[in-house]
């Protein structure tokens, strides 16, 4: 049997064409179907955006896209100012250098507060890297939410350690 005989070659080419089409359709659909990791990132992005906006509303700011709206560093600095109560310097320009500098100001502030930033650089945030932007916001959430919870816990402990009402000469023992 000669494979180059048109009688044999034509059906083989048709079958090969169909196989390639099936493989191509399968690959296309696989690429279009979101993976579990894509879905997790989408949910985290939405959740973290809501958390950031919950705090930014205090200074009349709002972000629509977590990755895009933190790139210039201004919203990131505003978030840290709201969370910490500290005013931070910022660059006023719109060039890449100014955006990098603003993000660096935020990262340096976090490092000064002993927040561990693993492999997060200013250009990662300025370039809108999704994974590292999510990582940065998660780190900020952990640091500031834990600090708030610790303070609430201390306040509750002070309430519980009160021995007598103040009008009877009693008071609260200082548990710190």
N, C-alpha and C positions, 0 to 999 in steps of 0.2 A: 504494500500500500504506500503510495507516494503522497506525503503531506502537502506537497506543493501543487498537486492536482486540483484544479478549481472545483471539482465536485466534492472533494474532501475539505479543502481550505475554506470555502464559503461558509459551511455550517459551523466549523470550528471558530471562525471569526465572529459569527453571530453569537455563539455561546460565550465566547470570551468577552464580547461587548456587554452582554447581559450581566455577566459576573461582575465586571468592573462597575456597571451602573448600580447594582445592588450594594456593592462595597462602598461606592461613593455616597449613596443615599444614607446608608448606615452611619458612615463617618460624619456626614453633615448633621444628621439628627442627633448624634451623640454630642457634637460640639454645641448644638443649640439647646440641649436639655441641661438646665442648671444642676450642678452637682450639689451634694450635701454641704460641701465647703462653701460654695457660692451662696447658698441659702443662709448659712450661718453668718457669713460676712454681711449679707444684705440686712439681716435682722440686727446684727451688732451695730451697723452703720445707722440704722433707723433709731435704735434705742439710745445710742450715744449722742446722736443729734438732738433728740428730745431732752436728754440730761443736760447737754451744753446749753440749749435754749432756755431751760428752766432757770439756769443761773444768769445767762446773758440778759434775760428780760429785765433784770434788776437795774441794768444800765442802758435799757432801751435799745438793745441789739438783738439780732436774730440771724441765724444761719440757715440756709436751705440745703446746702451740700457740704457735709462734713469735710470731705477731702479738698474741695475747692476753696471753701470759705475760711479755712485755717492757714492757707498757703502764704498769705502775706504777713502772718504773725500778729496782726492787730487784734483779731478776735481771740486768739490764744492768750495774748497778754491781758485782754479785758477779762477773760474767764479767770485767769489766775489772780487778777486784782480783786474780783468779786469774791472768790473763794478764800483769799488770804487776808483781805483788808489792807493790803500794801499797794502803794502806787508804784508802778514800774516805768522806767523810761522807755521810749519807743522812737524809732526812726520815722520821719514823716514822708520820705520819698516813696516812689512806686517802682523803682528799678529793682532788678533781682538782688543786687547788693543790699538794699534796704529791707527786702523781704527776708533774706537770709539772716540779717542782723537782728530783726525783730524776733524771729523764731529762736535765734541763739540766746537772746535776752530771756525768753521764756524758759529755755532748757537750762540755762545757768541758774535761774531762780529756783527751779526744781532741784538742781544738784545742791544748791546752798541749803536747802531744806532736807537734805539727805534722802531725796527720792532717787531710787536706783533706776537709771535709764540704760537699758541694755541695747546696744547697737542702734540707737536712734540719734541721727545727726540732723542738723538744721536743713540740709539739702533734701533729706528724705521727706520732710514735711512740706518744704517749699515746692518740691516736685509733685506733691500730692500722692505719695506712695500709700496705697490703701492699707496694707498690713501694718506698716509702722505708724500710720496716723491712728488706726484703731488701737494699737499697742500703747501709744502715748496717752490717748484719752482714757484707756482702761487704767493705766498707772496713776493718772491724775484722780480718777474716781476712787481708786483704792486708797490713795493717800489722804484725800480730803474727806471722804465719807468715813473712813476709819477714825480720823481725828475727831470728826463731829460725834461719832458714836461713843468714843472714849470720853468726851466731854459730857455727853448725856449720862453715861454710866457713872461718872464722878458725881454729877449733880444728884442722881438718884441715890447714890450711896450716902451723900451728905444728908439727904432727906431721911433716909432710913436710920442714920446714926444719931438723930436728934433724941435726946433723953427726956426732956420735958419741954412744954411750951415756954416761950420766952417770958411770958407774964408771971410765971411762978419762979423766976430766978434761974431757970434752966437755960440751956442753949444746945447748940450742936457741937459735938466733938469734931475736930478737924481730922479727917481721915487721910489727909495727904502727907 
